[in-house]
Amino acid sequence: MSVNRNGRLNYTQKTLQHLRKLGCCVEKVEQFNIHAGPFGQKRDAFGFIDIIALDPQRGIIAIQSTGPNGHSEHYRTIVKNEFAKLWLECGGIIELWSWRKLLVKRGGALRRWEPRVQEITDKDYKQ
């Protein structure tokens, strides 16, 4: 399991863990190319997929996961991607998961990581 320097799960690992709890079969498809650039580079499948999930109730889901500040940038990247539109035309589902810390109880100090999940549909391409 991939963790950051502080020993915490990264956003992709949080998403994988959450999807498994929901009963999905998941696979990380994002790759890291150590030879690209001076520090390496991540590469998403089809330019927008970090994770593919098989959900018996909903079907095949392409998921992009990010932190709280990357939602709008990742959304724009997905809707500009020609393969994302083709994924939808082939019957697949696309979701953008942005992880953020939310208060567990109003007035309390305890916070918990929760995903903001946005489904990308054909309507997003008609703007």
ZIURPE-V332507 format. One line per field, one symbol per residue. phi: phi as a letter, one per 20 degrees, with the letter a starting at -180 (. if undefined). Layout:
BEGIN
phi = ???
END
This chain:
BEGIN
phi = .ecefendfefffffgfffffeneecbfdfcddfeemfcnbeceflnbdecddddgedoececddbefedffffgffffeefffffgffenfdccdddebedffcgnedfccfceeddeecggfede
END
